[in-house]
């Protein structure tokens, strides 16, 4: 059993809000984590169970009343009317007792189906996002929001070592918890089943897809674009589908947290010269590698897509270091018309940290010269870093460090 960093955030939010909503892709461990709260007095029911779902749909009020509070409702998106019942119970307890914190934990994997219910409970619900295992969780380290630091880097280097071969094995295996609880599972079989279930259940419940094979081809093509700019017209031409269809299908992938978009960094003084398209990232590299037919570590490591998958892996780890601590991911990327690009711009409390992600091990100050394009930022300038495959930390300039992966 892996200790999930986000659990401490959920425990805190339970004391502050009547309802805590946990969203995230299928199979990232939402049910396993929430079930742990039954040891702390919560009742539990899952609407993945068709009998429970039918009962909730038949009489939502009676369904909730049949369980002792506090209550966990897993996959609540299957019966949206439950939100009205939950809101009524929360409002009543607030009137009668003055507060109603810690009454419900809800989970869901279809954000759009949850959105209306969440909005109706504004001020009563806290929303947290959950993804697959992080490196810190896998190796049992304390997980903190990432900022470049030599001190922190040197401390974390003492915990574990990870080389290029191991990194690419992890990239193609992915970070769904079941693959680590049961290391004998063949990851190709796991992802084949995952994709089939995802299309048959999540996708078809959101939109009507007439040609499931075409959608699966779309998934495979999008997987090959992870870490790259999103150009809808390019996808449309490559797959011979309309722009409207591409946008619709992309919205399904973002809604179900299969992908997320990283938007370009923007300051008023830079508006005329920055690229405005977002970049697309798969939230799990193993799923992307399977879909792109790059699910052998040695083959991927020498493939033209190696850099993009490595970048996706690192951006995901940095993203999870924030979301697992209940914070919004403050990440952007920078690219201008002069082909200057910075992989990750972290904007946090008025300060920016710039991150380049590279597959090498040895770098010098000239490798970080691109950071200079943001010297005139109106934010305060923090430390910057090249995150790479090095096995040690070192400085290559004032407040510019080379850091290994395990420092995240």
Buried (B, 14 or more C-beta within 10 A) or exposed (E): EBEBBBBBBBEEBBEEBBBBBBBBBBBBBBBBBBBBBEEEEBBBBBBEBEEBBEBBBEEBBEBBEEBEBBBBBBBBBBBBBBBBBBBEBBBEBBEEEEEBBBBBBBBBBBBEBBBEBBEBBEEBBBBBBBBBBBBBBBBEBEBBBBBBBBEBBEBBBEBEEBEBEEBBBBBBBBBBBBBBEEEEBEBBEBBEEBBEEBBEBBBBBBEEBEEEEBBBBBBBBBBBBBBBBBBBEBBBEBBEBEEEBBEBBBBBBBBBBBBBEBEBBEBEEBEEEBBEBBBBBBBBBBBBBBBBEBBBBEBBBEBEBBEBBBBBBBBBBBBBBBBBBBEEBBBBBBBBEEEBEBBBBBBBEEBBBBBBBBBEEEBEEEBBEBBEBBEEBEBEBBBBBBBBBBEEBEEBBEBBBBBBBBBB
